[in-house]
Amino acid sequence: MQALEGLSGISLQSLPIYLLLLMISSLRIGAFLVASPFFGSRMIPLTVRIVFAIALGMGLVSHLKFPPFEFLVGVKLVPIIFQEIFIGIACGLVLNILFSSVILAGEKIAATSGLAFAAQIDPTSGAQSPVISQIFQLFLLILFFSVNGHLIVFELFYKSYETVPIGSFYNFKDVIEKAINSTNSIYENAVIIVLPIVSILFFMNLGIGFITKSAPQLNLFSFGFPLTILGTFFALYFSVDALQYVFNGLIDEAIGYVKSILNGGGSDG
């Protein structure tokens, strides 16, 4: 087994074993890259994600502890593969679930302000969504990378092999409950983002209603809708600092859920 300590020292007889260990060590992070936001988007080709996962696996394979070789062949290998893929996909889905709250918030703001028609194809998902949702999503991703959220997640994956080694027991039940509980955060965070802006629009529409009631000769379509859209832009502009604070909290919460899943459903603190 000394031949596996470095890539340059691998013998031809040990190469199949090394490739098997490399595949196993790449499954957890590879499944995360497929299911996570940005990394799993359509903008990044599948080939790039596979190569990136293998490259990370090559850096991990010499530092990981693997089960005895008899557990890595035949049918006994199937549960190990399933567990590694499950851990990676669960982390990616939780990030996607929590990051979807900004998309939901953007759709609600667009519907309230009359900007729902301003929609285009989202390059990350291929579906049509309001421009405000895409701006929120881009803002969140920029913050995520600016605070090195991706590096924190990769570090958590590296440390997860100490808490949940390959082939060890994994508490699927607690992790599934954690993933389900994370869906509650979609609406909580969306309401926190939407409430101030929608409240401003509500009072604006209320004022416009009083004006049109007191002066029926004024055309609602001539000044009401432009005023509402202009008020939306001003509300978004002056709420950037507050949105940054909310988005940073959302990122911390998402990383906490990922840490909990990688710990086998334990505490996310």
matplotlib code that plots the C-alpha trace (Angstrom):
import matplotlib.pyplot as plt

x = [0.0, 3.0, 2.7, -0.6, 1.0, 1.8, 0.7, 4.2, 4.7, 1.6, 2.5, 0.6, -0.8, -2.1, -3.6, -7.1, -7.2, -6.2, -8.8, -11.5, -10.4, -10.3, -13.8, -15.1, -13.4, -14.8, -18.5, -19.4, -18.0, -19.1, -22.7, -22.6, -21.3, -24.2, -26.9, -25.6, -26.5, -24.1, -21.9, -24.9, -26.3, -26.5, -23.8, -21.1, -20.9, -21.2, -17.7, -16.2, -18.0, -16.8, -13.2, -13.3, -14.7, -11.9, -9.3, -10.6, -10.7, -7.1, -6.2, -8.3, -7.6, -4.2, -5.6, -8.7, -9.3, -11.1, -12.8, -11.0, -10.7, -13.2, -15.9, -15.0, -15.8, -19.0, -22.4, -20.8, -19.6, -23.2, -24.2, -21.0, -21.6, -25.2, -24.2, -21.6, -23.9, -26.7, -24.5, -23.4, -26.9, -28.4, -26.0, -26.5, -30.3, -30.3, -28.2, -30.6, -33.7, -32.4, -31.1, -34.5, -36.0, -34.5, -36.1, -39.5, -39.0, -38.2, -41.3, -43.5, -42.0, -42.3, -46.0, -46.8, -45.0, -46.3, -42.9, -43.9, -43.9, -40.2, -39.0, -36.3, -34.7, -32.6, -29.2, -28.7, -31.9, -33.1, -36.6, -38.2, -38.2, -38.6, -35.6, -35.8, -35.4, -32.4, -30.8, -31.5, -30.0, -26.9, -26.5, -26.7, -24.1, -21.7, -22.0, -21.6, -18.3, -17.1, -17.3, -15.5, -18.7, -17.6, -14.2, -16.0, -18.2, -15.2, -13.5, -16.5, -16.5, -12.9, -13.5, -16.6, -14.4, -13.3, -16.8, -18.4, -15.7, -16.3, -18.3, -19.2, -22.7, -24.7, -28.0, -30.2, -33.3, -32.0, -30.5, -33.8, -35.6, -33.0, -33.5, -37.3, -37.0, -34.9, -37.9, -39.5, -36.7, -37.8, -40.9, -39.3, -36.5, -38.7, -41.1, -38.1, -37.0, -40.4, -42.2, -40.5, -40.7, -44.2, -45.3, -44.0, -45.8, -49.0, -49.0, -48.1, -51.1, -53.3, -52.3, -52.8, -56.3, -57.2, -55.9, -57.9, -61.0, -60.7, -59.8, -61.6, -60.4, -56.9, -56.1, -54.7, -52.8, -51.1, -49.5, -50.3, -48.3, -45.2, -45.3, -45.5, -42.6, -40.5, -41.3, -40.1, -36.8, -36.3, -37.3, -34.8, -32.1, -32.4, -32.8, -29.5, -27.7, -30.5, -30.7, -27.0, -27.5, -30.4, -28.5, -25.4, -27.7, -29.2, -25.7, -24.7, -27.9, -27.3, -23.7, -25.0, -27.4, -24.6, -22.4, -25.2, -25.7, -22.0, -21.9, -24.6, -27.6, -26.0, -25.8, -25.3, -23.5]
y = [0.0, 2.3, 2.7, 4.6, 7.3, 9.5, 9.6, 9.2, 6.0, 4.1, 0.8, -0.7, -3.4, -0.8, 1.5, -0.1, 0.1, 3.8, 4.6, 2.9, 4.9, 8.1, 7.5, 6.9, 10.0, 12.2, 11.1, 13.2, 16.5, 15.6, 15.0, 18.4, 20.2, 18.7, 19.7, 23.0, 26.5, 28.1, 25.0, 22.9, 25.6, 25.1, 27.8, 25.3, 22.2, 18.8, 17.9, 20.8, 19.7, 16.1, 17.2, 19.6, 16.8, 14.4, 17.1, 17.6, 13.9, 13.5, 16.0, 14.0, 10.4, 10.3, 11.8, 9.7, 6.5, 3.8, 0.7, -2.7, -3.7, -6.5, -3.9, -2.0, -4.8, -6.3, -5.7, -4.3, -1.2, -0.2, 1.2, 3.2, 4.8, 5.5, 7.1, 9.4, 10.5, 11.1, 13.3, 15.5, 15.8, 16.7, 19.5, 20.8, 20.7, 22.5, 25.3, 25.4, 25.5, 28.3, 30.4, 30.0, 32.3, 35.3, 34.1, 33.8, 37.3, 38.8, 37.2, 38.7, 42.1, 42.0, 40.9, 43.7, 46.5, 45.6, 44.4, 40.8, 41.3, 42.2, 38.6, 36.8, 33.4, 32.7, 31.4, 29.4, 27.3, 27.8, 28.9, 32.3, 34.4, 38.1, 40.3, 41.3, 37.7, 37.3, 40.5, 39.2, 35.8, 37.4, 39.7, 36.6, 34.7, 37.7, 37.9, 34.2, 34.2, 37.5, 36.0, 32.9, 30.8, 28.3, 27.8, 27.3, 24.7, 22.9, 23.0, 21.5, 18.7, 18.0, 17.9, 15.8, 12.8, 12.9, 13.0, 10.8, 8.6, 6.7, 3.5, 4.6, 4.8, 7.8, 9.0, 9.4, 10.0, 13.1, 14.5, 14.1, 15.9, 18.7, 19.0, 19.2, 21.8, 23.9, 24.5, 26.6, 29.1, 29.8, 31.6, 33.1, 34.7, 35.7, 37.5, 39.3, 40.5, 41.3, 42.9, 46.4, 46.9, 45.6, 47.7, 50.8, 49.8, 49.2, 52.7, 54.1, 52.3, 53.5, 57.1, 56.7, 55.3, 58.4, 60.7, 59.0, 59.0, 62.7, 63.6, 61.2, 63.1, 61.8, 58.7, 55.9, 54.4, 57.7, 58.3, 55.4, 52.6, 54.8, 56.1, 52.6, 51.4, 54.4, 53.8, 50.2, 51.3, 53.8, 51.2, 48.7, 51.2, 52.4, 48.8, 47.5, 47.8, 46.0, 43.3, 42.7, 42.1, 39.7, 37.9, 37.4, 35.9, 33.6, 32.5, 31.8, 29.8, 27.8, 27.0, 25.9, 23.5, 22.1, 21.7, 19.8, 17.4, 16.8, 16.0, 13.4, 15.5, 16.9, 20.4, 23.1, 25.4]
z = [0.0, 0.1, -3.6, -3.0, -0.9, -3.9, -7.5, -8.8, -6.8, -8.0, -9.6, -12.5, -10.2, -7.7, -10.3, -10.3, -6.5, -6.7, -9.3, -7.1, -4.1, -6.2, -7.4, -3.9, -2.6, -5.4, -4.9, -1.9, -3.3, -6.8, -5.8, -4.1, -7.2, -9.2, -6.8, -5.4, -6.6, -9.1, -9.3, -10.4, -12.8, -16.5, -17.0, -15.9, -18.2, -16.6, -17.8, -15.9, -12.7, -13.1, -13.7, -10.7, -8.5, -9.6, -9.0, -5.5, -5.0, -6.0, -3.2, -0.7, -1.5, 0.2, 3.4, 3.9, 5.8, 3.8, 4.9, 4.5, 0.9, 1.2, 1.8, -1.4, -3.9, -5.1, -3.5, -0.3, -2.3, -3.2, 0.3, 0.5, -2.9, -2.0, 1.3, -0.3, -3.0, -0.5, 1.7, -1.3, -2.8, 0.6, 1.2, -2.4, -2.1, 1.3, -0.2, -3.2, -0.9, 1.3, -1.7, -3.3, -0.7, -2.6, -5.8, -4.0, -2.6, -6.0, -7.6, -4.9, -5.2, -9.0, -8.8, -6.3, -8.1, -11.6, -12.8, -13.2, -17.0, -16.8, -17.0, -18.9, -19.1, -16.0, -17.2, -14.0, -14.3, -17.9, -16.6, -17.0, -13.9, -13.0, -13.4, -9.7, -8.7, -10.9, -9.4, -5.9, -6.8, -8.3, -5.3, -3.0, -5.0, -5.0, -1.3, -0.9, -2.8, -1.3, 2.2, 1.0, 1.5, -1.1, 0.6, 4.0, 2.4, 0.9, 4.2, 5.9, 3.3, 4.1, 7.8, 7.3, 6.5, 10.1, 11.6, 9.0, 7.5, 4.3, 5.1, 8.7, 10.2, 9.0, 10.6, 7.5, 9.5, 11.3, 8.1, 6.2, 9.1, 8.9, 5.1, 5.6, 8.3, 6.1, 3.8, 6.5, 6.1, 2.5, 3.6, 6.7, 4.8, 1.9, 4.3, 5.9, 2.5, 1.1, 4.0, 4.1, 0.3, -0.1, 2.9, 1.1, -2.0, -0.1, 1.4, -2.0, -3.6, -0.7, -1.4, -5.1, -4.4, -2.2, -5.0, -7.7, -5.4, -4.7, -8.2, -10.6, -13.6, -13.0, -15.0, -12.8, -15.7, -16.6, -13.2, -10.8, -12.4, -13.2, -9.7, -8.3, -10.4, -9.5, -5.8, -6.2, -7.6, -4.8, -2.1, -3.6, -3.8, -0.2, 1.1, -0.3, 3.1, 4.9, 2.2, 2.5, 6.3, 5.6, 2.8, 5.1, 7.7, 5.0, 4.0, 7.7, 8.1, 4.9, 5.9, 9.3, 7.7, 5.5, 8.6, 10.4, 7.5, 7.2, 10.9, 10.4, 11.5, 14.7, 15.9, 13.3, 15.6]

ax = plt.figure().add_subplot(projection="3d")
ax.plot(x, y, z, "-o")
ax.set_aspect("equal")
plt.show()
